[in-house]
Amino acid sequence: MFTFDHERVSDGPAITNLLNIVFGTDRLGKASYALRQNIAPVESLCQVVRCGDQLAASIRFWPTVISDLLSGARHNALLLGPLAVDPAFQGYGIGSKLVGQTLSAASALGHQRIILVGDVCYYGRFGFVPTLPSYITLPGGRDARRLLVKQSALLPSLPAVGRVEPIAQAVPAEAQSELLMAS
Ligand SMILES: CC(C)(COP(=O)(O)OP(=O)(O)OC[C@H]1O[C@@H](n2cnc3c(N)ncnc32)[C@H](O)[C@@H]1OP(=O)(O)O)[C@@H](O)C(=O)NCCC(=O)NCCS
């Protein structure tokens, strides 16, 4: 029996363990992690799936902006990820339900543009498409080919040349170590 629930502070160590298993400990060097460092996730959209006492899956969202490198305009974009399902529980529809539910919740909160770094063969089913031919890079200029977007048709197109940047916000010092541990 799976339970979908809001992430709690006490889930941090289990989420870190899950991410280590699914993505490895070298994940922290990826460009998308530069967007999360010292940034608080959007708490209301961070969800977990439990199977009894065990953590089966986790999803998080982060505030970012896409800077238009030609005009200087800035466009809000919510970063989805990481999404991880414990290998023991993969293939049971957990990932699909988690993504579907949280995208609906994000939409209800008014978020009209979601981005992520991932495979279109998985995320395409939720309406994500490559940001190419717009050339939108992550910190360090990396990952443009795997950057996907799902946005409201009412929004203007992505900039032709842009860069995803973290939204600077003050995170209390005591919360920073928890966030980094749990990333
Ligand atoms: C990818 C992931 C989140 C999917 O969660 P899940 O609960 O196992 O997936 P679901 O049961 O909801 O959906 C299964 C479907 O996803 C597909 N799928 C799973 N992993 C996939 C991948 N890496 N690429 C493409 N499709 C994938 C399955 O083929 C299946 O397709 P079907 O519905 O047409 O049969 C999970 O397997 C995971 O954490 N994997 C490790 C990380 C990873 O591989 N990420 C790659 C995507 S960027």
The ligand as an ORCA input file, in Angstrom:
! r2SCAN-3c Opt
* xyz 0 1
  C      12.053      7.199    -14.071
  C      11.246      6.904    -12.822
  C      11.032      8.168    -12.014
  C       9.885      6.339    -13.244
  O       9.126      6.032    -12.079
  P       8.310      4.656    -12.052
  O       7.413      4.676    -10.871
  O       9.261      3.533    -12.139
  O       7.509      4.786    -13.411
  P       5.993      4.461    -13.695
  O       5.647      3.110    -13.138
  O       5.136      5.579    -13.257
  O       5.991      4.452    -15.265
  C       6.614      3.415    -15.897
  C       6.790      3.842    -17.328
  O       7.921      4.691    -17.401
  C       8.837      4.163    -18.332
  N      10.184      4.503    -17.889
  C      10.757      4.226    -16.721
  N      12.016      4.697    -16.704
  C      12.209      5.294    -17.898
  C      13.303      5.952    -18.499
  N      14.465      6.102    -17.863
  N      13.147      6.419    -19.752
  C      11.986      6.263    -20.401
  N      10.905      5.655    -19.896
  C      11.042      5.167    -18.650
  C       8.567      2.695    -18.321
  O       8.997      2.106    -19.519
  C       7.057      2.656    -18.217
  O       6.474      2.924    -19.463
  P       4.999      2.409    -19.847
  O       4.051      3.081    -18.895
  O       4.813      2.875    -21.254
  O       5.033      0.936    -19.670
  C      11.927      5.837    -11.910
  O      12.016      4.630    -12.632
  C      13.301      6.245    -11.458
  O      13.443      6.894    -10.409
  N      14.331      5.845    -12.226
  C      15.692      6.203    -11.921
  C      16.008      7.573    -12.465
  C      15.864      7.586    -13.998
  O      16.090      6.605    -14.678
  N      15.498      8.694    -14.533
  C      15.315      8.753    -15.978
  C      14.277      9.716    -16.356
  S      15.123     11.264    -16.469
*
